[in-house]
Amino acid sequence: MRAQSYHPNCCRLVAIIHLLSLYSSLLIPSANGVLYNDGQIHSIQTSLNDSITLRSSSTLTLPPGDYTIRSPPENDGGAAIQMYMSSSLNATGGDVIGADASKDHPAAAAGVIVGGASRAVFYDGVTVRGGSHLGAAATTYDNLVDDSSLRSNNEIIDTVMTNSDISYTNDVNEGQGGDALISQYFGSNVTIHGGNFLAGRGSIKDGHSLHASYEGQIHIHGGTYYGSWMARDQGSIVVNGCLSRIGTRLVGRLENGHSLDVQLFEEGGGKVTVNSPERCNQYRKKSASPASPAASIRARMGKNIMHYSLFLGMVVLYCCV
């Protein structure tokens, strides 16, 4: 039996290839965006004109700050941030924006998609917006984001909406805007303590500010919402606060005091559930409370006067007879 020869150069080459493969898996800017799949914690605080994908229990934090993460139109409907395989997101700042539709890429993208048993938490300071499908006006966003005079994302959206008269002739996605935030598939969980969530505008139909589907869950304690909520295919949206359902709308105040007035859609076993503390129930019968000392004294005085008057009447009647 001939002994196998040992080639150190070959083994060194294999090691180098392995290290390069490992490095490329940590942060891969490409046509598919930036990929984190190393199971580590990452943070980004600079503007990025590309999508981010999280996998394999990786974590992304978005600290407070004025920066933008925006998926490009060539992403073909891919969200600005996509999460799979038990990854995590902690967002306290930045603007996360799904790509607007264009003639070459007519699908409007979502802002954030939480899937594959992943978890995301949002706080005040972050804004999440779905891409718009406004026909020719969709391209105006590219021009407006470079205008330093427009500091607010809401100002940009208002300006775009004033140019939304023309629609594309092709019928892809029926002119529908992208959803701001999607939680999908079993085990996926979103908790919202704050932030702004804006549905993408559509020439025919707007997107949703929140969308839970396929047993994905969204738990709401705060936040500001521009656009409807959708719970479908066993998806669940649980809202905490002093709220009332009026027809298909949900109105009131959230747990952190933010006002709420949104349109609800429930399909295929999806459910929007309201958790309102007992003190919020404005229609329950108030239980009897103990009378104040002053009220008790007045009540006793009234009874005494009545008894005294009755006694005097009896005396006068007896004397006269």
Beta strands, then each sheet from edge to edge (+ up, - down):
strand 1: 34-36
strand 2: 41-43
strand 3: 52-54
strand 4: 59-62
strand 5: 68-70
strand 6: 81-83
strand 7: 88-91
strand 8: 94-97
strand 9: 112-114
strand 10: 119-122
strand 11: 126-129
strand 12: 181-184
strand 13: 189-192
strand 14: 196-198
strand 15: 208-213
strand 16: 217-220
strand 17: 224-226
strand 18: 228-232
strand 19: 236-246
strand 20: 249-254
strand 21: 259-267
strand 22: 271-275
sheet 1: 1+ 3+ 6+ 9+ 12+ 15+ 18+ 21+ 20- 19+ 16+ 13+ 10+ 7+ 4+ 2+
sheet 2: 1+ 3+ 6+ 9+ 12+ 15+ 18+ 21+ 20- 19+ 22+
sheet 3: 5+ 8+ 11+ 14+ 17+
end
